[in-house]
Amino acid sequence: VLLSIICSPPQNYPLYIRSIPTENELKFHYTVHTSLDVVDEKISAMGKALVDQRELYLGLLYPTEDYKVYGYVTNSKVKFVMVVDSSNTALRDNEIRSV
């Protein structure tokens, strides 16, 4: 399972959701909105230090039983969230960062 979400400021709602396979998109809406809350918490916790960095990869936002959720924020505050299956142990942090 791979789910990508792109959000734009200041509305902070998903602009684009893509799920592979596509029939699971509706199932992930709760995960999407929860992820956006976690991204906002991480950004506010990092404060100005995050703005000064070029690397805005947030890493693992939170794991669930079935999925792992990763986040990235651009300098213009566009948020990317990626949800992958927890059983896929071949994916490492470096591979997620490169995606």
N, CA, C and O atoms as a DFTB+ gen file, in Angstrom:
396 C
 N C O
     1  1       0.852      -1.173       0.000
     2  2       0.000       0.000       0.000
     3  2       0.892       1.229       0.000
     4  3       1.840       1.319       0.780
     5  1       0.593       2.144      -0.853
     6  2       1.293       3.411      -0.894
     7  2       0.255       4.498      -1.052
     8  3      -0.562       4.460      -1.972
     9  1       0.289       5.458      -0.161
    10  2      -0.650       6.565      -0.212
    11  2       0.149       7.853      -0.139
    12  3       0.971       8.020       0.761
    13  1      -0.077       8.751      -1.060
    14  2       0.588      10.053      -1.050
    15  2      -0.463      11.134      -0.910
    16  3      -1.539      11.055      -1.503
    17  1      -0.145      12.133      -0.129
    18  2      -1.048      13.246       0.084
    19  2      -0.250      14.528      -0.092
    20  3       0.867      14.640       0.413
    21  1      -0.809      15.484      -0.798
    22  2      -0.182      16.788      -0.945
    23  2      -1.159      17.822      -0.412
    24  3      -2.331      17.828      -0.787
    25  1      -0.679      18.693       0.460
    26  2      -1.519      19.733       1.061
    27  2      -0.850      21.079       0.860
    28  3       0.376      21.187       0.808
    29  1      -1.676      22.092       0.749
    30  2      -1.106      23.423       0.597
    31  2      -1.561      24.323       1.740
    32  3      -2.654      24.150       2.280
    33  1      -0.724      25.272       2.099
    34  2      -1.112      26.223       3.133
    35  2      -2.033      27.267       2.542
    36  3      -2.078      27.349       1.315
    37  1      -2.744      28.041       3.254
    38  2      -2.954      27.944       4.688
    39  2      -4.147      27.075       5.051
    40  3      -4.430      26.895       6.235
    41  1      -4.861      26.526       4.060
    42  2      -6.076      25.771       4.341
    43  2      -5.798      24.464       5.071
    44  3      -6.609      24.025       5.886
    45  1      -4.662      23.842       4.787
    46  2      -4.256      22.605       5.437
    47  2      -5.243      21.461       5.206
    48  3      -5.548      20.703       6.127
    49  1      -5.729      21.344       4.000
    50  2      -6.561      20.204       3.644
    51  2      -5.947      19.543       2.410
    52  3      -5.257      20.201       1.631
    53  1      -6.192      18.257       2.232
    54  2      -5.578      17.529       1.120
    55  2      -6.018      18.068      -0.235
    56  3      -7.209      18.259      -0.481
    57  1      -5.051      18.310      -1.108
    58  2      -5.325      18.720      -2.474
    59  2      -5.301      17.521      -3.411
    60  3      -5.999      17.498      -4.424
    61  1      -4.499      16.535      -3.066
    62  2      -4.309      15.392      -3.946
    63  2      -4.073      14.155      -3.096
    64  3      -3.207      14.158      -2.221
    65  1      -4.828      13.109      -3.343
    66  2      -4.626      11.838      -2.658
    67  2      -4.512      10.767      -3.722
    68  3      -5.347      10.673      -4.622
    69  1      -3.474       9.968      -3.611
    70  2      -3.305       8.867      -4.555
    71  2      -2.962       7.622      -3.758
    72  3      -2.059       7.633      -2.921
    73  1      -3.686       6.562      -4.024
    74  2      -3.489       5.307      -3.325
    75  2      -3.242       4.202      -4.337
    76  3      -3.880       4.151      -5.388
    77  1      -2.315       3.323      -4.012
    78  2      -2.063       2.147      -4.842
    79  2      -2.289       0.947      -3.945
    80  3      -1.499       0.761      -3.019
    81  1      -3.283       0.132      -4.139
    82  2      -4.325       0.159      -5.159
    83  2      -5.338       1.279      -4.892
    84  3      -5.487       1.729      -3.757
    85  1      -6.020       1.715      -5.928
    86  2      -6.868       2.906      -5.849
    87  2      -8.137       2.713      -5.039
    88  3      -8.711       3.703      -4.587
    89  1      -8.593       1.515      -4.835
    90  2      -9.853       1.325      -4.107
    91  2      -9.744       1.640      -2.613
    92  3     -10.762       1.661      -1.920
    93  1      -8.553       1.880      -2.111
    94  2      -8.380       2.157      -0.682
    95  2      -8.346       3.642      -0.338
    96  3      -8.172       3.986       0.831
    97  1      -8.503       4.519      -1.300
    98  2      -8.350       5.950      -1.030
    99  2      -9.292       6.465       0.050
   100  3      -8.869       7.216       0.928
   101  1     -10.529       6.083      -0.001
   102  2     -11.502       6.574       0.974
   103  2     -11.175       6.093       2.388
   104  3     -11.439       6.793       3.366
   105  1     -10.613       4.926       2.485
   106  2     -10.272       4.327       3.771
   107  2      -9.221       5.140       4.526
   108  3      -9.154       5.073       5.754
   109  1      -8.410       5.897       3.815
   110  2      -7.292       6.586       4.431
   111  2      -7.576       8.028       4.842
   112  3      -6.661       8.713       5.299
   113  1      -8.784       8.503       4.702
   114  2      -9.057       9.908       5.023
   115  2      -8.779      10.237       6.489
   116  3      -8.255      11.311       6.785
   117  1      -9.111       9.354       7.393
   118  2      -8.807       9.584       8.811
   119  2      -7.293       9.659       9.017
   120  3      -6.804      10.528       9.739
   121  1      -6.562       8.758       8.390
   122  2      -5.106       8.751       8.491
   123  2      -4.519      10.043       7.942
   124  3      -3.575      10.591       8.510
   125  1      -5.075      10.526       6.845
   126  2      -4.606      11.764       6.224
   127  2      -4.756      12.939       7.186
   128  3      -3.799      13.681       7.408
   129  1      -5.917      13.112       7.745
   130  2      -6.162      14.252       8.624
   131  2      -5.375      14.138       9.926
   132  3      -4.909      15.147      10.456
   133  1      -5.226      12.943      10.437
   134  2      -4.407      12.745      11.628
   135  2      -2.954      13.079      11.330
   136  3      -2.271      13.685      12.156
   137  1      -2.481      12.688      10.157
   138  2      -1.104      12.953       9.756
   139  2      -0.834      14.448       9.663
   140  3       0.223      14.918      10.082
   141  1      -1.778      15.187       9.120
   142  2      -1.602      16.631       9.004
   143  2      -1.489      17.291      10.375
   144  3      -0.742      18.255      10.544
   145  1      -2.225      16.775      11.344
   146  2      -2.109      17.290      12.712
   147  2      -0.717      17.023      13.279
   148  3      -0.132      17.884      13.937
   149  1      -0.192      15.828      13.021
   150  2       1.140      15.472      13.516
   151  2       2.207      16.330      12.837
   152  3       3.159      16.761      13.487
   153  1       2.056      16.578      11.544
   154  2       2.993      17.445      10.824
   155  2       2.995      18.834      11.448
   156  3       4.062      19.404      11.677
   157  1       1.825      19.384      11.725
   158  2       1.743      20.709      12.346
   159  2       2.402      20.721      13.722
   160  3       3.083      21.682      14.078
   161  1       2.202      19.658      14.494
   162  2       2.839      19.574      15.812
   163  2       4.353      19.544      15.691
   164  3       5.048      20.223      16.448
   165  1       4.877      18.763      14.743
   166  2       6.325      18.676      14.570
   167  2       6.906      20.004      14.108
   168  3       7.970      20.413      14.571
   169  1       6.216      20.674      13.204
   170  2       6.702      21.964      12.710
   171  2       6.731      22.992      13.834
   172  3       7.707      23.730      13.972
   173  1       5.676      23.047      14.633
   174  2       5.648      24.022      15.725
   175  2       6.659      23.678      16.816
   176  3       7.190      24.578      17.466
   177  1       6.933      22.387      17.027
   178  2       7.919      21.991      18.037
   179  2       9.335      22.353      17.597
   180  3      10.177      22.696      18.426
   181  1       9.595      22.275      16.287
   182  2      10.929      22.603      15.782
   183  2      11.134      24.105      15.657
   184  3      12.260      24.593      15.743
   185  1      10.043      24.835      15.453
   186  2      10.106      26.290      15.404
   187  2      10.993      26.829      14.300
   188  3      10.976      26.326      13.177
   189  1      11.758      27.839      14.618
   190  2      12.594      28.526      13.639
   191  2      13.716      27.643      13.127
   192  3      14.184      27.849      12.007
   193  1      14.162      26.677      13.898
   194  2      15.247      25.796      13.458
   195  2      14.850      25.059      12.181
   196  3      15.688      24.827      11.309
   197  1      13.575      24.691      12.071
   198  2      13.105      23.990      10.881
   199  2      13.120      24.906       9.667
   200  3      13.451      24.462       8.567
   201  1      12.774      26.158       9.840
   202  2      12.743      27.101       8.726
   203  2      14.153      27.336       8.182
   204  3      14.329      27.530       6.979
   205  1      15.142      27.318       9.051
   206  2      16.518      27.580       8.645
   207  2      17.158      26.394       7.933
   208  3      18.176      26.566       7.263
   209  1      16.604      25.223       8.055
   210  2      17.186      24.032       7.437
   211  2      16.741      23.905       5.990
   212  3      15.635      24.307       5.628
   213  1      17.611      23.346       5.174
   214  2      17.224      23.034       3.800
   215  2      16.468      21.711       3.760
   216  3      15.579      21.532       2.927
   217  1      16.805      20.804       4.631
   218  2      16.173      19.489       4.666
   219  2      14.943      19.549       5.556
   220  3      15.060      19.740       6.766
   221  1      13.776      19.388       4.970
   222  2      12.537      19.495       5.720
   223  2      11.818      18.158       5.812
   224  3      10.603      18.105       6.003
   225  1      12.582      17.078       5.675
   226  2      12.036      15.738       5.822
   227  2      11.733      15.503       7.298
   228  3      12.621      15.639       8.140
   229  1      10.498      15.153       7.619
   230  2      10.084      14.996       9.012
   231  2      10.255      13.574       9.518
   232  3      10.161      13.327      10.720
   233  1      10.503      12.644       8.615
   234  2      10.698      11.257       9.020
   235  2       9.383      10.579       9.356
   236  3       8.323      10.959       8.859
   237  1       9.472       9.577      10.203
   238  2       8.298       8.816      10.617
   239  2       7.420       9.685      11.504
   240  3       7.837      10.120      12.578
   241  1       6.199       9.931      11.043
   242  2       5.266      10.727      11.839
   243  2       4.670       9.877      12.945
   244  3       4.676      10.260      14.115
   245  1       4.157       8.721      12.561
   246  2       3.676       7.767      13.556
   247  2       3.425       6.417      12.891
   248  3       3.042       6.353      11.723
   249  1       3.644       5.348      13.640
   250  2       3.326       4.013      13.130
   251  2       1.981       3.544      13.684
   252  3       1.598       3.910      14.795
   253  1       1.280       2.747      12.916
   254  2       0.084       2.062      13.395
   255  2       0.339       0.575      13.255
   256  3       1.429       0.165      12.855
   257  1      -0.643      -0.227      13.578
   258  2      -0.483      -1.667      13.419
   259  2      -0.251      -2.058      11.970
   260  3       0.548      -2.947      11.675
   261  1      -0.952      -1.391      11.072
   262  2      -0.919      -1.770       9.664
   263  2      -0.048      -0.876       8.792
   264  3       0.406      -1.312       7.734
   265  1       0.200       0.375       9.211
   266  2       0.857       1.338       8.342
   267  2       1.908       2.150       9.079
   268  3       1.895       2.259      10.305
   269  1       2.822       2.720       8.291
   270  2       3.771       3.709       8.788
   271  2       3.535       4.978       7.985
   272  3       3.360       4.927       6.767
   273  1       3.529       6.112       8.667
   274  2       3.223       7.388       8.032
   275  2       4.458       8.282       8.118
   276  3       4.997       8.514       9.200
   277  1       4.901       8.786       6.950
   278  2       6.076       9.643       6.849
   279  2       5.662      11.017       6.333
   280  3       4.644      11.149       5.653
   281  1       6.461      12.047       6.659
   282  2       6.105      13.394       6.236
   283  2       7.276      14.206       5.735
   284  3       8.429      13.957       6.090
   285  1       6.958      15.187       4.899
   286  2       7.925      16.129       4.341
   287  2       7.203      17.460       4.139
   288  3       6.048      17.486       3.713
   289  1       7.879      18.554       4.442
   290  2       7.313      19.886       4.255
   291  2       8.300      20.699       3.425
   292  3       9.495      20.720       3.720
   293  1       7.806      21.361       2.393
   294  2       8.679      22.199       1.568
   295  2       8.871      23.563       2.218
   296  3       8.208      23.894       3.200
   297  1       9.774      24.341       1.666
   298  2      10.004      25.698       2.185
   299  2       8.772      26.571       2.053
   300  3       8.585      27.507       2.830
   301  1       7.930      26.272       1.073
   302  2       6.699      27.047       0.894
   303  2       5.522      26.450       1.672
   304  3       4.369      26.801       1.420
   305  1       5.811      25.559       2.606
   306  2       4.835      24.953       3.518
   307  2       3.871      23.971       2.855
   308  3       2.810      23.681       3.409
   309  1       4.225      23.456       1.676
   310  2       3.442      22.387       1.065
   311  2       3.843      21.091       1.765
   312  3       5.030      20.809       1.927
   313  1       2.849      20.306       2.177
   314  2       3.095      19.104       2.965
   315  2       2.877      17.852       2.120
   316  3       1.901      17.748       1.377
   317  1       3.793      16.918       2.246
   318  2       3.680      15.624       1.597
   319  2       3.622      14.573       2.697
   320  3       4.438      14.578       3.619
   321  1       2.657      13.679       2.593
   322  2       2.516      12.598       3.557
   323  2       2.500      11.296       2.775
   324  3       1.818      11.187       1.756
   325  1       3.247      10.311       3.247
   326  2       3.288       9.021       2.578
   327  2       2.978       7.934       3.595
   328  3       3.579       7.878       4.668
   329  1       2.036       7.075       3.243
   330  2       1.628       5.966       4.101
   331  2       2.052       4.679       3.416
   332  3       1.692       4.433       2.265
   333  1       2.817       3.855       4.126
   334  2       3.256       2.577       3.567
   335  2       2.849       1.456       4.508
   336  3       2.629       1.671       5.700
   337  1       2.755       0.274       3.960
   338  2       2.373      -0.913       4.715
   339  2       3.467      -1.241       5.736
   340  3       4.646      -1.264       5.384
   341  1       3.098      -1.490       6.974
   342  2       4.069      -1.805       8.025
   343  2       4.794      -3.118       7.783
   344  3       5.917      -3.308       8.249
   345  1       4.161      -4.014       7.062
   346  2       4.781      -5.320       6.824
   347  2       5.920      -5.231       5.823
   348  3       6.690      -6.183       5.687
   349  1       6.048      -4.105       5.115
   350  2       7.129      -3.923       4.149
   351  2       8.379      -3.475       4.897
   352  3       8.615      -2.277       5.054
   353  1       9.172      -4.426       5.352
   354  2      10.370      -4.107       6.134
   355  2      11.556      -3.763       5.243
   356  3      12.597      -3.330       5.738
   357  1      11.411      -3.950       3.937
   358  2      12.508      -3.634       3.018
   359  2      12.701      -2.130       2.878
   360  3      13.801      -1.678       2.562
   361  1      11.655      -1.352       3.107
   362  2      11.762       0.110       2.996
   363  2      12.482       0.678       4.214
   364  3      12.067       0.468       5.354
   365  1      13.539       1.383       3.956
   366  2      14.299       2.048       5.015
   367  2      14.048       3.554       4.942
   368  3      13.458       4.051       3.983
   369  1      14.490       4.251       5.941
   370  2      14.297       5.692       6.005
   371  2      14.926       6.402       4.795
   372  3      14.364       7.369       4.280
   373  1      16.076       5.925       4.350
   374  2      16.729       6.540       3.195
   375  2      15.906       6.389       1.919
   376  3      15.857       7.308       1.102
   377  1      15.257       5.231       1.739
   378  2      14.414       5.039       0.560
   379  2      13.188       5.941       0.612
   380  3      12.777       6.493      -0.409
   381  1      12.607       6.092       1.792
   382  2      11.445       6.975       1.943
   383  2      11.869       8.415       1.660
   384  3      11.151       9.153       0.986
   385  1      13.010       8.808       2.162
   386  2      13.506      10.176       1.952
   387  2      13.723      10.448       0.462
   388  3      13.427      11.546      -0.011
   389  1      14.227       9.480      -0.270
   390  2      14.482       9.695      -1.693
   391  2      13.206       9.762      -2.521
   392  3      13.192      10.388      -3.581
   393  1      12.135       9.126      -2.053
   394  2      10.837       9.201      -2.757
   395  2      10.314      10.594      -2.632
   396  3       9.237      10.897      -3.144
